[in-house]
């Protein structure tokens, strides 16, 4: 079978990954898509005016160059993000909510995500076509709900007359803000439901997205308002928004690259380099303020045996679970990192010997109580040996010396029988 035959076989309906989804997820995905298609059919019963077609043309002329120029950035963001992330399409979608009739708005969403699939998601085997279609459908329904708010309040009619000299009031601004909130809420609810039904999330609030994700979405909605105002007042000015939206795209990518450079991808903790940089700064501050700084070096006992017995995927699950335990066991302001392999490091600013012992012992006990299950349901028991050092009690001139002292204590603990806390000459 040729590569082309394989590709065509993958398009056969019986092979679609949609059918492998859990039943209620499949029902929701198909339901959302069908409802969005129904909205388009109903909206198409009212033909747009010539002016509305022209407005839509200006919006497409602004949106597509930005989306086309940034598609390589989107590929990199997609590849570096193992989870759903906020794209930068809402600027143009919310502008359409304000400036276009519903039929053209839904068509705009379809065009944007069709373009996105062709240039971004078509090359990603783990993001099958139904995910792009579902994303487009959720945003079409979210835009429909937002447009309903503007029409119910009369704001849509007032804003449409902006070019004729009508000046919207505070009530119209409130309606626009409400519409933006409704668009965010509907989209978040639909996507969050699918995520909640598909994967296990540790905290329900994560279904709402991170603070930075939501700030990015709010920023896009705000920019969308200005794009719409330009379209309704002086359409060529909307083209100028290509520049700030592309710049926003670049900044988002830069932030993601910076985060990736500092983060260990298996655990989400700081990597060894980033942890070391923060520890160096903390040590400098401690010298200036004459505070004590503790360092814990934590090594999982018999970790190689876990990998050899259960496989590396289970080992990765263990590392991720231990990372969660560490971040919960330390104090606010402490810094946790993966130092390498099965070894973790914790920086403890402004501590004394009793606090170092207490934190280290709390970590040890929580790791001992942790249970990670293999794919067959077999529990994996864990323990850890922890070496601790306290600066300036430990006579070390730099961070490397403090780490070395903690490591020496760690190995002493290993020789003494493992699963214990050992302190360096305190």
C-alpha positions in Angstrom: 0.0 0.0 0.0 1.5 3.4 -1.0 1.7 6.4 1.3 -1.1 8.0 -0.7 -3.3 4.9 -0.2 -2.7 5.0 3.6 -3.6 8.7 3.7 -6.9 8.1 1.8 -7.6 5.1 4.1 -7.3 7.4 7.1 -10.0 9.5 5.6 -12.5 6.6 5.5 -15.4 7.4 8.0 -14.9 4.1 9.8 -11.3 5.1 10.7 -12.1 8.6 12.1 -10.8 9.0 15.6 -14.1 10.7 16.5 -15.6 7.2 16.9 -13.0 6.3 19.6 -14.1 9.0 21.9 -16.1 8.1 25.0 -19.9 7.9 24.3 -21.0 11.1 26.0 -18.0 13.0 24.6 -18.8 11.9 21.1 -22.5 12.8 21.6 -21.5 16.3 22.8 -19.0 16.9 19.9 -21.5 15.8 17.3 -24.3 17.7 19.0 -22.3 21.0 19.1 -21.3 20.6 15.4 -24.9 19.9 14.3 -26.3 22.8 16.3 -23.7 25.2 14.8 -24.6 24.0 11.3 -28.3 24.5 12.2 -27.5 28.1 13.3 -25.8 28.7 9.9 -28.8 27.4 8.0 -31.2 29.5 10.0 -29.0 32.6 9.7 -28.7 32.2 6.0 -32.4 32.8 5.6 -31.7 36.5 6.0 -29.5 37.8 3.1 -26.7 40.3 4.1 -26.9 43.8 2.6 -24.2 45.0 0.1 -22.7 47.1 2.9 -22.4 44.1 5.2 -20.7 42.1 2.5 -18.2 45.0 2.1 -17.6 45.1 5.8 -17.1 41.3 5.9 -14.6 41.7 3.0 -12.6 44.3 5.0 -12.6 42.0 8.1 -11.3 39.1 6.0 -8.7 41.3 4.4 -7.4 42.1 7.9 -7.8 38.6 9.5 -6.3 36.3 6.8 -2.9 38.1 6.4 -2.4 37.9 10.2 -3.5 34.3 10.4 -1.4 33.4 7.4 1.7 35.2 8.6 1.4 33.7 12.0 0.7 30.1 11.1 4.3 29.0 11.7 4.1 30.5 15.1 0.9 28.6 15.7 2.6 25.3 14.7 5.4 25.9 17.2 2.9 26.8 19.9 0.9 23.7 19.2 4.0 21.5 19.2 5.3 22.9 22.5 1.9 22.7 24.2 0.8 19.3 25.3 -2.6 20.6 26.4 -5.3 22.8 24.8 -4.1 26.4 24.5 -5.6 29.8 23.5 -5.2 30.6 19.9 -5.3 34.2 18.6 -8.5 34.1 16.5 -10.9 35.8 18.9 -9.8 39.2 17.8 -11.4 38.8 14.5 -14.3 36.6 15.6 -15.5 39.1 18.2 -15.1 41.9 15.8 -17.4 40.0 13.5 -19.9 39.6 16.3 -20.2 43.4 16.6 -19.9 44.3 12.9 -21.5 41.5 10.9 -24.8 39.8 10.5 -24.9 36.3 12.0 -24.7 34.4 8.8 -21.4 36.2 7.8 -20.1 35.8 11.3 -20.6 32.0 11.3 -19.1 31.8 7.8 -16.1 33.9 9.1 -15.5 31.4 11.9 -15.6 28.5 9.4 -13.2 30.3 7.1 -10.7 31.0 9.9 -10.6 27.5 11.2 -10.6 26.0 7.7 -7.5 28.1 7.1 -6.1 27.1 10.4 -6.6 23.4 9.7 -5.0 23.6 6.3 -1.8 25.4 7.5 -1.5 24.2 11.1 -3.5 21.2 12.3 -3.4 19.2 9.1 0.1 18.2 9.9 -0.6 17.0 13.4 -1.6 13.3 13.7 -2.7 13.7 17.4 -5.1 16.5 16.5 -7.6 14.9 14.1 -10.0 17.0 11.9 -12.9 16.6 14.3 -11.1 18.7 16.9 -10.7 21.6 14.6 -14.4 21.3 13.5 -15.5 21.1 17.1 -13.4 24.2 18.0 -15.0 26.1 15.1 -18.4 24.9 16.1 -18.0 26.0 19.8 -16.8 29.4 18.7 -19.7 29.7 16.2 -22.2 29.0 19.1 -20.3 31.3 21.4 -20.4 34.1 18.8 -24.1 33.4 18.3 -24.8 33.9 22.0 -22.7 37.1 22.1 -24.5 38.4 19.0 -27.9 37.7 20.7 -26.9 39.9 23.6 -26.1 42.8 21.3 -29.3 42.4 19.4 -31.4 42.0 22.5 -30.0 45.2 24.0 -30.2 47.2 20.8 -26.4 47.7 20.8 -25.9 46.0 17.5 -28.3 48.4 15.8 -26.7 51.5 17.4 -23.2 50.4 16.5 -24.2 49.6 12.9 -25.1 53.3 12.6 -21.7 54.5 13.8 -20.6 55.5 10.3 -23.8 57.7 10.0 -22.8 59.8 13.0 -24.7 57.9 15.7 -22.7 57.9 19.0 -23.2 54.8 21.1 -23.7 55.4 24.9 -22.6 53.7 28.1 -25.4 51.2 27.8 -24.0 50.0 24.5 -20.5 49.7 26.1 -22.1 47.6 28.9 -23.8 45.4 26.2 -20.5 44.9 24.4 -18.7 43.9 27.6 -21.6 41.5 28.5 -21.4 40.0 25.0 -17.7 39.4 25.4 -18.3 37.7 28.7 -21.0 35.5 27.2 -18.7 34.5 24.3 -16.0 33.5 26.7 -18.4 31.7 29.0 -20.1 29.6 26.3 -16.8 28.7 24.7 -15.1 27.8 28.0 -18.1 25.8 29.2 -18.2 23.6 26.0 -14.5 23.1 25.8 -14.2 22.6 29.6 -16.9 19.9 29.5 -15.2 17.9 26.8 -11.9 18.1 28.8 -13.6 17.1 32.0 -15.2 14.1 30.3 -12.0 13.1 28.5 -9.2 13.4 31.0 -8.8 13.6 34.8 -8.1 17.0 36.1 -6.7 17.6 39.5 -8.6 20.8 40.2 -11.9 21.8 38.5 -10.7 25.4 38.3 -8.2 24.3 35.7 -11.1 23.7 33.3 -11.4 27.5 33.2 -7.8 27.9 31.9 -4.9 29.6 33.6 -4.8 33.2 34.6 -2.5 34.0 31.7 -4.7 32.2 29.2 -7.8 34.1 30.3 -5.8 37.4 30.3 -4.8 36.6 26.7 -8.4 35.9 25.8 -9.7 39.1 27.4 -7.0 41.1 25.5 -8.2 39.6 22.2 -11.8 40.5 22.9 -10.8 44.0 23.7 -8.8 44.3 20.5 -11.8 42.9 18.7 -13.9 45.8 19.9 -11.5 48.3 18.3 -11.3 46.3 15.0 -15.1 46.4 14.9 -15.2 50.2 15.6 -12.8 50.6 12.7 -14.9 48.5 10.4 -18.0 50.5 11.2 -16.4 53.9 11.1 -13.5 53.8 8.7 -12.9 50.2 7.4 -9.4 50.6 6.0 -8.2 51.4 9.5 -8.9 47.7 10.4 -5.9 46.7 8.4 -3.7 48.5 10.9 -4.7 45.9 13.5 -2.7 43.3 11.6 0.5 44.8 13.2 -0.5 44.7 16.9 -2.1 41.2 16.6 1.0 39.8 14.9 3.1 41.5 17.6 0.9 39.9 20.3 1.4 36.5 18.6 5.2 37.0 18.7 5.1 38.0 22.4 3.0 34.9 23.3 5.4 32.7 21.5 8.4 34.3 23.2 6.8 33.8 26.7 6.1 30.2 25.8 9.8 29.7 24.7 11.0 31.3 27.9 8.8 29.0 30.0 9.9 25.9 28.0 13.5 26.8 28.5 13.0 26.9 32.3 10.7 24.0 32.7 11.3 20.2 32.9 8.8 18.8 30.5 8.1 15.6 32.5 7.3 17.2 35.8 6.4 20.8 35.1 9.0 21.9 37.7 12.0 24.2 37.1 14.8 22.4 35.3 18.3 22.2 36.9 19.5 25.4 35.2 16.5 27.5 36.1 16.5 26.2 39.7 20.2 26.9 40.0 19.7 30.5 38.8 17.0 31.1 41.4 19.0 29.5 44.1 22.0 31.8 43.3 19.8 34.9 43.6 18.4 33.6 46.9 21.9 33.0 48.2 23.0 36.5 47.3 20.0 38.0 49.1 20.7 35.8 52.1 24.2 37.1 52.3 23.0 40.6 52.2 20.3 40.1 54.9 22.2 37.5 56.9 19.4 35.0 56.6 19.8 31.3 56.4 19.0 29.3 53.3 18.3 25.6 53.2 18.8 23.2 50.3 17.3 19.8 50.1 18.5 17.2 47.6 15.8 14.4 47.2 16.6 11.1 45.5 13.9 8.4 44.9 15.0 5.0 46.3 15.3 2.1 43.8 13.9 4.2 41.0 15.8 2.2 38.3 14.0 -0.9 39.6 10.7 0.8 38.9 11.7 1.5 35.3 13.1 -2.0 34.8 10.0 -3.7 36.3 7.2 -1.6 35.1 8.6 0.4 32.2 9.6 4.0 31.6 6.0 5.3 31.2 5.3 4.2 34.8 8.5 5.8 35.8 7.4 9.1 34.2 4.1 8.9 36.1 6.1 8.4 39.3 8.2 11.5 38.6 5.1 13.6 37.9 3.3 12.4 41.0 6.4 13.1 43.2 6.6 16.6 41.6 3.0 17.3 42.7 3.8 16.0 46.2 6.8 18.3 46.5 5.0 21.5 45.4 2.3 20.8 48.0 4.6 19.9 50.8 6.9 23.0 50.7 6.0 26.5 51.9 4.9 29.4 49.7 8.1 31.0 48.4 10.2 27.8 48.4 11.5 26.7 45.0 11.3 23.2 43.7 13.2 21.8 40.7 14.1 18.6 39.0 17.8 18.3 39.3 18.2 15.3 37.0 17.0 11.7 36.7 15.1 10.8 39.8 16.7 13.6 41.9 14.9 16.8 42.9 16.1 19.9 44.6 14.3 22.3 47.0 15.4 25.8 48.0 14.2 27.0 51.4 14.8 30.7 52.0 14.9 32.1 55.6 14.8 28.9 57.6 16.4 27.4 60.7 17.5 23.9 61.4 14.1 22.9 62.9 12.2 24.1 59.8 14.6 22.3 57.5 14.1 19.0 59.4 10.3 19.5 59.5 10.0 20.2 55.8 12.3 17.4 54.8 10.5 14.9 57.0 7.1 16.0 55.7 8.3 15.5 52.1 9.7 12.0 53.0 6.5 10.9 54.6 4.3 12.1 51.8 6.4 10.4 49.2 6.2 7.2 51.2 2.4 7.5 51.3 2.2 8.1 47.6 0.8 5.2 45.4 1.1 5.2 41.7 -0.7 2.4 39.8 0.6 0.6 36.8 -1.6 0.0 33.7 -2.5 -3.4 35.2 -3.6 -1.8 38.5 -0.5 -2.9 40.5 0.5 -0.2 43.1 4.1 1.1 43.0 5.4 1.9 46.5 7.9 4.7 46.8 10.4 6.1 49.3 13.0 8.8 49.1 16.3 9.7 50.8 16.8 13.4 51.5 20.0 15.2 52.1 19.8 18.7 53.7 22.3 21.6 54.1 21.8 25.0 55.7 23.9 28.0 54.6 25.9 29.7 56.2 26.1 26.9 58.8 27.7 24.7 56.2 31.1 26.3 55.5 30.6 26.7 51.7 31.4 29.9 49.8 28.9 29.3 46.9 25.8 27.4 45.9 27.8 24.5 44.5 29.3 24.0 47.9 25.9 24.0 49.6 24.6 21.5 47.0 27.7 19.4 47.5 27.1 19.3 51.2 23.5 18.3 50.8 24.5 15.6 48.3 27.1 14.2 50.7 24.4 14.0 53.4 22.1 12.3 50.8 24.6 9.6 50.1 25.3 9.1 53.8 21.6 8.6 54.2 21.6 6.0 51.3 24.4 4.1 53.0 22.6 4.2 56.3 19.6 2.4 54.8 17.6 4.8 52.6 14.2 6.3 53.3 15.5 8.9 55.8 16.5 12.5 56.2 20.2 13.2 56.6 21.5 16.7 57.5 25.0 18.0 56.6 27.0 18.9 59.7 24.3 21.1 61.3 
